Every structure is written in C-alpha cells, then in structure tokens.
Amino acid sequence: MELRKRRQTFNEPGHAHELTFSCYRRLPLLATTCAKETFLKALDEARKRLQFEVWAYVVMREHVHLLIHPIRKEHRIAQKLMAIESSFAKQLLTELRSRDSEMLKKLVVRSRDGRPAYRVWQAGGGYDRNLFSPKAIHACINYIHANRVRSGLCESELDWPWSSARAYAGLESALRLDPCEVVLMESARRRA
C-alpha cells in the first residue's frame, strides 16, 4: 500500500507559494524538450486563466519547483496546482498514446472500480510553503534557480533554459512571454 503525503495549504491573501511536485514514481516524464515546453505552456495557460504571477520556476526531469503569487485576494492554491497538473497530464498521455510508448505501462494504476487509469503526478499534491518575507522569497528564488547546478547537471543557472534564471538575468522573458509580461518578473525582483 502506497503511503500518501497530504499537502497542507494555507490560502492567505498576499502570500507567495513555493510549490514542488514530482512525476509519478519519480519517472523522468519531463526529460524531453517537448515535455518541458508542454509543461510551461500548461503553466502559462493556468497563470492567465486563474490570475497568478509566476515569480520563479525550474523544470527538472522528474519534478518541478515553482514560486507563484496569486493576484486575487480570494484564491485556492489547490485549484491552481490542479489546473497546471491536469492540463500537462492530458497532453502528455495523448502524446504517449499516439506513439504507443512503453512509458504508459509504468503509469498504470487501478481505479476504485478496478479499471486501469494513468497517473502522471505523484499523489498527495507535493510541497507547499507560504512565503511573505522578502528574505524568504529571495532565498526561495535562489534555491529554485540553483537546483540544476546543485544536481550537477549544469555549471551555471543560466545554462538551463527551463528555468526563470535567464529571465532574471535579462537574457530572455520568462515562460516565453511577450516582453510586456516580463513586468511580472520585475514585480518579484522588487519585492525580493
């Protein structure tokens, strides 16, 4: 029986949220360029629809780190996370089915009625921490950007294109956004 961690969420107005969530069984479902682009597209669509700012992110092979800030006073982080995860999962499963990928077999779980289902994300919702002090927000952004370097997979934060580090360095816009939308990143920088 798999133990499920439950993520506790506090939807406090004005707080940023550091989120970390992993692929099912830590499988490298985000290893390809196409998968990373699909994830960033799902993140950007959720950001626009549910009105939150993305202050920092890094997409790894088997997990994601995000720092988001809800724009609306009333919000539910669980709703934002579900929108990101479900959109990516649907697109990934469609792609895997079209290629008749062996990876599909690794994602099979049994639903309550005994029928096979597919799981893309680890159960339990991942890690969620509220941040409100500039010092904690700055430390979180640094942690997220240094993730690939700490893992030994690149020498500089700027070497990994699937992170907001390059946007912070002024080399490109975050999430492949229009230049006017980079204001969101500037907002985070001023607050950190």
C-alpha positions as CSV (number, residue, x, y, z in Angstrom):
1,M,0.0,0.0,0.0
2,E,1.4,3.4,-1.0
3,L,1.5,6.0,1.7
4,R,0.2,9.3,0.5
5,K,1.6,12.5,1.9
6,R,-1.0,15.2,2.1
7,R,0.0,18.8,1.3
8,Q,-1.4,21.3,3.7
9,T,-2.3,24.6,2.1
10,F,-2.9,28.0,3.7
11,N,-4.6,30.3,1.2
12,E,-3.5,33.5,2.9
13,P,-4.0,36.8,0.9
14,G,-0.7,38.4,-0.1
15,H,1.4,35.3,0.4
16,A,3.5,33.7,-2.3
17,H,3.6,29.9,-2.6
18,E,6.7,27.8,-3.1
19,L,5.4,24.6,-4.7
20,T,7.3,21.4,-5.5
21,F,5.6,18.4,-7.2
22,S,7.0,15.2,-8.7
23,C,6.2,12.9,-11.5
24,Y,4.6,9.6,-10.6
25,R,7.3,7.3,-9.1
26,R,9.9,10.0,-9.9
27,L,9.8,8.9,-13.6
28,P,11.6,11.3,-16.0
29,L,8.3,12.4,-17.7
30,L,9.7,15.9,-18.2
31,A,13.0,14.8,-19.7
32,T,12.3,15.8,-23.3
33,T,12.3,19.3,-24.7
34,C,8.7,18.7,-25.9
35,A,7.6,17.7,-22.4
36,K,9.2,20.7,-20.9
37,E,7.6,23.0,-23.5
38,T,4.2,21.4,-22.9
39,F,4.6,21.9,-19.1
40,L,5.5,25.6,-19.5
41,K,2.5,26.0,-21.8
42,A,0.2,24.4,-19.2
43,L,1.7,26.7,-16.5
44,D,1.2,29.8,-18.6
45,E,-2.4,28.9,-19.5
46,A,-3.2,28.3,-15.9
47,R,-1.5,31.6,-14.9
48,K,-3.6,33.6,-17.3
49,R,-6.9,31.8,-16.5
50,L,-6.6,31.7,-12.7
51,Q,-4.8,35.0,-12.3
52,F,-1.5,34.4,-10.6
53,E,2.1,35.6,-11.1
54,V,4.9,33.1,-11.7
55,W,7.9,34.6,-9.8
56,A,10.3,31.7,-10.3
57,Y,10.4,28.2,-11.8
58,V,12.6,25.3,-12.8
59,V,11.5,22.2,-14.7
60,M,13.6,19.2,-13.9
61,R,13.5,15.7,-15.5
62,E,11.1,14.3,-12.8
63,H,9.9,17.3,-10.8
64,V,9.1,21.0,-10.8
65,H,9.8,23.9,-8.5
66,L,7.6,27.0,-8.7
67,L,7.2,30.2,-6.8
68,I,3.8,31.7,-7.6
69,H,1.8,34.7,-6.2
70,P,-2.0,34.8,-6.5
71,I,-3.3,38.1,-7.8
72,R,-6.8,37.7,-6.4
73,K,-7.3,38.2,-2.6
74,E,-9.5,35.1,-2.5
75,H,-7.8,32.1,-4.1
76,R,-7.2,28.4,-3.8
77,I,-3.7,27.1,-4.4
78,A,-5.1,23.5,-4.9
79,Q,-7.1,24.8,-7.9
80,K,-4.1,26.4,-9.5
81,L,-2.0,23.2,-9.0
82,M,-4.7,21.0,-10.4
83,A,-5.1,23.2,-13.4
84,I,-1.4,23.0,-14.2
85,E,-1.0,19.3,-13.5
86,S,-4.2,18.1,-15.2
87,S,-3.5,20.1,-18.4
88,F,0.0,18.7,-18.7
89,A,-1.1,15.2,-17.8
90,K,-3.8,15.2,-20.6
91,Q,-1.3,16.4,-23.2
92,L,1.4,14.0,-22.1
93,L,-0.9,11.0,-22.1
94,T,-2.2,11.9,-25.6
95,E,1.4,12.1,-26.8
96,L,2.4,8.8,-25.2
97,R,-0.7,7.0,-26.6
98,S,0.0,8.4,-30.1
99,R,3.5,6.8,-30.0
100,D,2.3,3.7,-28.2
101,S,5.0,4.4,-25.7
102,E,6.2,1.8,-23.2
103,M,6.1,4.6,-20.6
104,L,2.3,4.2,-20.5
105,K,2.7,0.8,-18.7
106,K,4.7,2.5,-15.9
107,L,1.9,5.0,-15.3
108,V,-1.0,2.5,-14.9
109,V,-2.8,2.4,-11.6
110,R,-6.1,0.7,-10.7
111,S,-9.1,3.0,-10.2
112,R,-11.6,2.2,-7.4
113,D,-13.8,0.3,-9.7
114,G,-10.8,-1.9,-10.8
115,R,-10.3,-0.3,-14.3
116,P,-6.9,0.8,-15.3
117,A,-6.1,4.5,-15.1
118,Y,-3.0,6.6,-15.6
119,R,-1.1,8.7,-13.1
120,V,1.3,11.3,-14.2
121,W,1.9,13.1,-10.9
122,Q,2.8,11.7,-7.5
123,A,-0.2,11.5,-5.2
124,G,-0.6,14.0,-2.4
125,G,0.0,17.3,-4.1
126,G,3.7,17.8,-3.3
127,Y,5.2,20.5,-1.2
128,D,3.6,23.9,-0.5
129,R,5.1,26.6,1.7
130,N,3.7,30.1,2.2
131,L,6.2,32.9,1.8
132,F,5.7,36.5,2.8
133,S,9.0,38.0,3.9
134,P,11.3,39.4,1.3
135,K,14.3,37.4,2.7
136,A,12.4,34.1,2.4
137,I,11.2,35.0,-1.1
138,H,14.7,35.9,-2.2
139,A,16.1,32.7,-0.7
140,C,13.4,30.6,-2.5
141,I,14.2,32.2,-5.9
142,N,17.9,31.5,-5.4
143,Y,17.1,27.9,-4.4
144,I,14.9,27.3,-7.4
145,H,17.4,28.8,-9.8
146,A,20.4,26.8,-8.4
147,N,18.5,23.5,-8.5
148,R,20.1,22.2,-11.7
149,V,23.6,23.3,-10.6
150,R,23.2,21.5,-7.3
151,S,22.2,18.4,-9.1
152,G,25.4,18.6,-11.1
153,L,23.7,18.7,-14.4
154,C,24.9,22.1,-15.5
155,E,27.6,24.5,-14.4
156,S,25.6,27.7,-14.3
157,E,22.0,28.6,-13.6
158,L,22.0,30.3,-17.0
159,D,22.8,27.1,-18.8
160,W,19.4,25.6,-18.1
161,P,16.7,27.1,-20.4
162,W,13.8,25.5,-18.5
163,S,14.2,27.9,-15.6
164,S,13.3,31.6,-14.9
165,A,17.0,32.3,-14.1
166,R,17.7,33.5,-17.6
167,A,14.8,36.0,-17.3
168,Y,16.2,37.3,-14.0
169,A,19.5,37.9,-15.8
170,G,17.7,39.8,-18.5
171,L,18.6,37.2,-21.2
172,E,15.0,36.2,-22.1
173,S,11.5,36.6,-20.9
174,A,10.1,34.1,-18.5
175,L,7.7,31.4,-19.9
176,R,8.4,32.7,-23.4
177,L,6.1,35.6,-22.6
178,D,5.6,38.8,-24.5
179,P,8.0,41.5,-23.4
180,C,5.3,43.5,-21.7
181,E,4.5,40.5,-19.5
182,V,8.1,40.4,-18.1
183,V,6.8,43.0,-15.7
184,L,5.6,40.1,-13.6
185,M,9.2,39.0,-13.1
186,E,10.2,42.6,-12.3
187,S,7.5,42.7,-9.6
188,A,9.0,39.7,-7.9
189,R,12.5,41.2,-8.1
190,R,11.4,44.4,-6.4
191,R,9.7,42.5,-3.6
192,A,12.7,40.2,-3.0
